[in-house]
Amino acid sequence: MLPLLSLAADGKEHRFRDAIEELALHFDLTEDERKELLPSGTQATFNNRVGWARTYMKKAGLLESPRRGYFKITEKGMQALSAKRLRG
């Protein structure tokens, strides 16, 4: 979850699809790793995991959705990120 929150630290709106691409590069995923599907075969596992990270952080008040398909860090998210950086 921290890499997604860090990606949003600039305070701008981020498109969810673009965030998936940036995080895949951050984690240096191979094409095969990116294409790996959930057991249901309906969605890529990595995309699903990034989606759940966004959902949990929205529920915690760290991210918000200003419009469909986009997210943005909240003040609470900025505080959490600052606290994490101070602790190491």
N, CA, C and O atoms as a DFTB+ gen file, in Angstrom:
352 C
 N C O
     1  1       0.809      -1.194       0.000
     2  2       0.000       0.000       0.000
     3  2       0.858       1.268       0.000
     4  3       0.481       2.279      -0.593
     5  1       1.996       1.208       0.658
     6  2       2.852       2.390       0.754
     7  2       3.294       2.915      -0.613
     8  3       3.274       4.130      -0.810
     9  1       3.692       2.070      -1.565
    10  2       4.067       2.612      -2.871
    11  2       2.924       3.366      -3.564
    12  3       3.164       4.367      -4.240
    13  1       1.696       2.895      -3.401
    14  2       0.555       3.593      -3.993
    15  2       0.336       4.934      -3.308
    16  3       0.077       5.935      -3.977
    17  1       0.436       4.967      -1.990
    18  2       0.281       6.216      -1.253
    19  2       1.407       7.183      -1.616
    20  3       1.171       8.381      -1.778
    21  1       2.616       6.670      -1.743
    22  2       3.758       7.511      -2.120
    23  2       3.585       8.096      -3.521
    24  3       3.971       9.237      -3.774
    25  1       3.007       7.315      -4.422
    26  2       2.758       7.786      -5.778
    27  2       1.822       8.999      -5.754
    28  3       1.952       9.907      -6.575
    29  1       0.887       9.006      -4.816
    30  2      -0.096      10.091      -4.721
    31  2       0.394      11.281      -3.902
    32  3      -0.329      12.266      -3.753
    33  1       1.600      11.204      -3.374
    34  2       2.114      12.228      -2.456
    35  2       2.233      13.617      -3.071
    36  3       2.374      14.597      -2.340
    37  1       2.180      13.724      -4.389
    38  2       2.278      15.036      -5.027
    39  2       0.990      15.846      -4.896
    40  3       0.955      17.021      -5.259
    41  1      -0.072      15.217      -4.375
    42  2      -1.331      15.917      -4.152
    43  2      -2.202      16.067      -5.382
    44  3      -3.281      16.654      -5.301
    45  1      -1.764      15.554      -6.513
    46  2      -2.530      15.662      -7.757
    47  2      -3.477      14.479      -7.912
    48  3      -3.342      13.463      -7.230
    49  1      -4.429      14.627      -8.815
    50  2      -5.291      13.505      -9.175
    51  2      -4.489      12.534     -10.023
    52  3      -3.725      12.935     -10.900
    53  1      -4.676      11.247      -9.745
    54  2      -3.978      10.212     -10.514
    55  2      -5.004       9.252     -11.099
    56  3      -5.939       8.823     -10.422
    57  1      -4.808       8.929     -12.360
    58  2      -5.674       7.947     -13.008
    59  2      -5.261       6.556     -12.534
    60  3      -4.077       6.222     -12.526
    61  1      -6.231       5.761     -12.146
    62  2      -5.949       4.440     -11.595
    63  2      -5.142       3.581     -12.573
    64  3      -4.194       2.913     -12.160
    65  1      -5.494       3.587     -13.838
    66  2      -4.775       2.781     -14.842
    67  2      -3.308       3.204     -14.950
    68  3      -2.424       2.362     -15.105
    69  1      -3.060       4.495     -14.869
    70  2      -1.677       4.986     -14.926
    71  2      -0.898       4.546     -13.685
    72  3       0.288       4.227     -13.767
    73  1      -1.573       4.531     -12.541
    74  2      -0.927       4.101     -11.295
    75  2      -0.512       2.640     -11.383
    76  3       0.565       2.270     -10.914
    77  1      -1.350       1.816     -11.974
    78  2      -1.001       0.399     -12.152
    79  2       0.285       0.275     -12.972
    80  3       1.174      -0.504     -12.628
    81  1       0.376       1.041     -14.049
    82  2       1.577       1.004     -14.894
    83  2       2.815       1.457     -14.129
    84  3       3.865       0.820     -14.206
    85  1       2.688       2.559     -13.391
    86  2       3.829       3.080     -12.630
    87  2       4.275       2.099     -11.546
    88  3       5.471       1.918     -11.317
    89  1       3.309       1.472     -10.885
    90  2       3.668       0.522      -9.838
    91  2       4.285      -0.746     -10.413
    92  3       5.176      -1.332      -9.799
    93  1       3.830      -1.171     -11.568
    94  2       4.439      -2.339     -12.220
    95  2       5.906      -2.049     -12.535
    96  3       6.762      -2.921     -12.385
    97  1       6.189      -0.828     -12.971
    98  2       7.585      -0.443     -13.211
    99  2       8.361      -0.367     -11.901
   100  3       9.510      -0.801     -11.829
   101  1       7.730       0.185     -10.868
   102  2       8.360       0.294      -9.547
   103  2       8.788      -1.080      -9.034
   104  3       9.883      -1.238      -8.493
   105  1       7.914      -2.072      -9.211
   106  2       8.208      -3.423      -8.734
   107  2       8.968      -4.261      -9.760
   108  3       9.266      -5.431      -9.517
   109  1       9.280      -3.654     -10.914
   110  2      10.045      -4.321     -11.968
   111  2       9.404      -5.650     -12.372
   112  3      10.085      -6.669     -12.484
   113  1       8.089      -5.625     -12.589
   114  2       7.371      -6.841     -12.965
   115  2       7.631      -7.198     -14.423
   116  3       7.741      -6.324     -15.283
   117  1       7.724      -8.473     -14.680
   118  2       7.854      -8.943     -16.055
   119  2       6.473      -8.924     -16.706
   120  3       5.455      -8.782     -16.029
   121  1       6.455      -9.068     -18.011
   122  2       5.179      -9.107     -18.737
   123  2       4.343     -10.305     -18.280
   124  3       3.125     -10.198     -18.138
   125  1       5.001     -11.445     -18.052
   126  2       4.279     -12.629     -17.579
   127  2       3.676     -12.399     -16.192
   128  3       2.547     -12.813     -15.927
   129  1       4.421     -11.747     -15.320
   130  2       3.898     -11.451     -13.981
   131  2       2.691     -10.515     -14.070
   132  3       1.724     -10.661     -13.322
   133  1       2.756      -9.576     -14.970
   134  2       1.645      -8.623     -15.135
   135  2       0.414      -9.284     -15.726
   136  3      -0.708      -8.858     -15.452
   137  1       0.608     -10.318     -16.532
   138  2      -0.518     -10.990     -17.192
   139  2      -1.121     -12.117     -16.346
   140  3      -2.175     -12.652     -16.688
   141  1      -0.462     -12.474     -15.253
   142  2      -0.967     -13.558     -14.407
   143  2      -2.378     -13.221     -13.926
   144  3      -2.642     -12.117     -13.448
   145  1      -3.277     -14.199     -14.063
   146  2      -4.675     -13.974     -13.726
   147  2      -5.042     -14.557     -12.366
   148  3      -4.389     -15.471     -11.863
   149  1      -6.091     -14.012     -11.793
   150  2      -6.670     -14.571     -10.574
   151  2      -7.186     -15.973     -10.887
   152  3      -7.380     -16.304     -12.056
   153  1      -7.411     -16.802      -9.868
   154  2      -7.955     -18.142     -10.135
   155  2      -9.265     -18.122     -10.940
   156  3      -9.553     -19.059     -11.684
   157  1     -10.040     -17.067     -10.790
   158  2     -11.292     -16.954     -11.552
   159  2     -11.032     -16.717     -13.035
   160  3     -11.904     -16.955     -13.871
   161  1      -9.821     -16.245     -13.360
   162  2      -9.457     -15.986     -14.741
   163  2     -10.057     -14.722     -15.318
   164  3     -10.010     -14.511     -16.530
   165  1     -10.623     -13.874     -14.461
   166  2     -11.324     -12.687     -14.951
   167  2     -10.516     -11.402     -14.894
   168  3     -10.866     -10.420     -15.548
   169  1      -9.441     -11.400     -14.119
   170  2      -8.696     -10.151     -13.929
   171  2      -7.233     -10.470     -13.624
   172  3      -6.914     -11.510     -13.047
   173  1      -6.350      -9.548     -14.027
   174  2      -4.931      -9.701     -13.708
   175  2      -4.738      -9.545     -12.202
   176  3      -5.293      -8.632     -11.590
   177  1      -3.955     -10.433     -11.616
   178  2      -3.729     -10.429     -10.172
   179  2      -3.148      -9.107      -9.693
   180  3      -3.595      -8.572      -8.679
   181  1      -2.166      -8.574     -10.397
   182  2      -1.535      -7.332      -9.957
   183  2      -2.539      -6.181      -9.958
   184  3      -2.598      -5.411      -8.999
   185  1      -3.325      -6.059     -11.023
   186  2      -4.334      -5.003     -11.092
   187  2      -5.318      -5.131      -9.933
   188  3      -5.718      -4.131      -9.336
   189  1      -5.699      -6.356      -9.622
   190  2      -6.615      -6.612      -8.522
   191  2      -6.024      -6.170      -7.192
   192  3      -6.709      -5.552      -6.377
   193  1      -4.760      -6.483      -6.974
   194  2      -4.100      -6.125      -5.708
   195  2      -3.969      -4.615      -5.554
   196  3      -4.159      -4.085      -4.460
   197  1      -3.646      -3.924      -6.637
   198  2      -3.566      -2.466      -6.584
   199  2      -4.954      -1.889      -6.305
   200  3      -5.088      -0.921      -5.556
   201  1      -5.966      -2.474      -6.898
   202  2      -7.338      -2.035      -6.649
   203  2      -7.740      -2.191      -5.198
   204  3      -8.366      -1.301      -4.623
   205  1      -7.383      -3.322      -4.601
   206  2      -7.709      -3.526      -3.189
   207  2      -6.922      -2.571      -2.296
   208  3      -7.455      -2.083      -1.300
   209  1      -5.677      -2.301      -2.635
   210  2      -4.891      -1.331      -1.852
   211  2      -5.570       0.032      -1.889
   212  3      -5.672       0.706      -0.863
   213  1      -6.030       0.436      -3.057
   214  2      -6.734       1.719      -3.180
   215  2      -8.018       1.704      -2.349
   216  3      -8.320       2.675      -1.655
   217  1      -8.761       0.623      -2.417
   218  2     -10.011       0.517      -1.657
   219  2      -9.769       0.625      -0.162
   220  3     -10.459       1.378       0.525
   221  1      -8.799      -0.116       0.348
   222  2      -8.515      -0.078       1.785
   223  2      -8.057       1.305       2.230
   224  3      -8.431       1.765       3.310
   225  1      -7.256       1.968       1.413
   226  2      -6.783       3.302       1.791
   227  2      -7.902       4.344       1.686
   228  3      -7.905       5.322       2.433
   229  1      -8.844       4.145       0.773
   230  2      -9.998       5.035       0.725
   231  2     -10.849       4.849       1.988
   232  3     -11.309       5.827       2.579
   233  1     -11.053       3.612       2.391
   234  2     -11.836       3.340       3.597
   235  2     -11.155       3.900       4.845
   236  3     -11.830       4.291       5.797
   237  1      -9.838       3.941       4.842
   238  2      -9.073       4.481       5.972
   239  2      -8.978       6.009       5.917
   240  3      -8.465       6.634       6.844
   241  1      -9.467       6.601       4.843
   242  2      -9.431       8.054       4.707
   243  2      -8.108       8.606       4.218
   244  3      -7.856       9.806       4.334
   245  1      -7.254       7.742       3.669
   246  2      -5.942       8.173       3.185
   247  2      -5.981       8.627       1.731
   248  3      -5.175       9.455       1.306
   249  1      -6.923       8.077       0.978
   250  2      -7.130       8.452      -0.420
   251  2      -8.596       8.810      -0.615
   252  3      -9.463       8.378       0.146
   253  1      -8.856       9.601      -1.640
   254  2     -10.233       9.912      -2.017
   255  2     -10.366       9.789      -3.522
   256  3      -9.372       9.814      -4.248
   257  1     -11.611       9.654      -3.989
   258  2     -11.876       9.562      -5.427
   259  2     -12.608      10.820      -5.870
   260  3     -13.821      10.929      -5.687
   261  1     -11.877      11.775      -6.456
   262  2     -12.525      13.006      -6.897
   263  2     -13.469      12.779      -8.083
   264  3     -14.411      13.545      -8.285
   265  1     -13.212      11.730      -8.861
   266  2     -14.075      11.349      -9.985
   267  2     -13.758       9.907     -10.348
   268  3     -12.758       9.342      -9.907
   269  1     -14.622       9.332     -11.153
   270  2     -14.495       7.916     -11.502
   271  2     -13.133       7.620     -12.149
   272  3     -12.702       8.308     -13.074
   273  1     -12.472       6.572     -11.630
   274  2     -11.203       6.133     -12.208
   275  2      -9.988       6.916     -11.759
   276  3      -8.881       6.672     -12.238
   277  1     -10.179       7.859     -10.841
   278  2      -9.086       8.696     -10.350
   279  2      -9.038       8.648      -8.824
   280  3     -10.043       8.375      -8.167
   281  1      -7.879       8.911      -8.282
   282  2      -7.737       9.012      -6.836
   283  2      -6.764      10.125      -6.499
   284  3      -5.994      10.584      -7.342
   285  1      -6.820      10.540      -5.260
   286  2      -5.997      11.649      -4.781
   287  2      -5.738      11.430      -3.296
   288  3      -6.594      10.912      -2.580
   289  1      -4.569      11.820      -2.845
   290  2      -4.234      11.675      -1.431
   291  2      -5.026      12.708      -0.615
   292  3      -5.294      13.810      -1.093
   293  1      -5.390      12.347       0.599
   294  2      -6.072      13.269       1.499
   295  2      -5.051      13.865       2.471
   296  3      -3.889      13.462       2.495
   297  1      -5.501      14.816       3.257
   298  2      -4.623      15.386       4.288
   299  2      -4.191      14.300       5.271
   300  3      -3.038      14.257       5.699
   301  1      -5.130      13.428       5.621
   302  2      -4.804      12.314       6.521
   303  2      -3.751      11.403       5.880
   304  3      -2.864      10.895       6.565
   305  1      -3.853      11.202       4.579
   306  2      -2.871      10.403       3.852
   307  2      -1.493      11.043       3.874
   308  3      -0.480      10.362       4.029
   309  1      -1.469      12.359       3.718
   310  2      -0.187      13.088       3.773
   311  2       0.436      12.960       5.161
   312  3       1.648      12.784       5.289
   313  1      -0.393      13.049       6.193
   314  2       0.109      12.907       7.560
   315  2       0.656      11.504       7.795
   316  3       1.706      11.339       8.416
   317  1      -0.051      10.498       7.301
   318  2       0.408       9.105       7.454
   319  2       1.737       8.896       6.740
   320  3       2.637       8.237       7.261
   321  1       1.847       9.454       5.563
   322  2       3.089       9.326       4.788
   323  2       4.238      10.034       5.489
   324  3       5.351       9.509       5.532
   325  1       3.988      11.210       6.035
   326  2       5.023      11.941       6.782
   327  2       5.464      11.162       8.008
   328  3       6.655      11.095       8.313
   329  1       4.511      10.578       8.707
   330  2       4.834       9.794       9.910
   331  2       5.676       8.575       9.529
   332  3       6.621       8.230      10.238
   333  1       5.340       7.926       8.422
   334  2       6.105       6.763       7.960
   335  2       7.535       7.171       7.621
   336  3       8.482       6.458       7.954
   337  1       7.690       8.306       6.966
   338  2       9.041       8.765       6.586
   339  2       9.879       9.109       7.820
   340  3      11.090       8.893       7.837
   341  1       9.224       9.644       8.844
   342  2       9.952       9.994      10.073
   343  2      10.404       8.749      10.832
   344  3      11.474       8.739      11.440
   345  1       9.580       7.699      10.792
   346  2       9.917       6.460      11.502
   347  2      10.918       5.611      10.739
   348  3      11.552       4.723      11.309
   349  1      11.058       5.878       9.481
   350  2      12.054       5.119       8.725
   351  2      11.419       4.275       7.731
   352  3      12.104       3.562       6.998
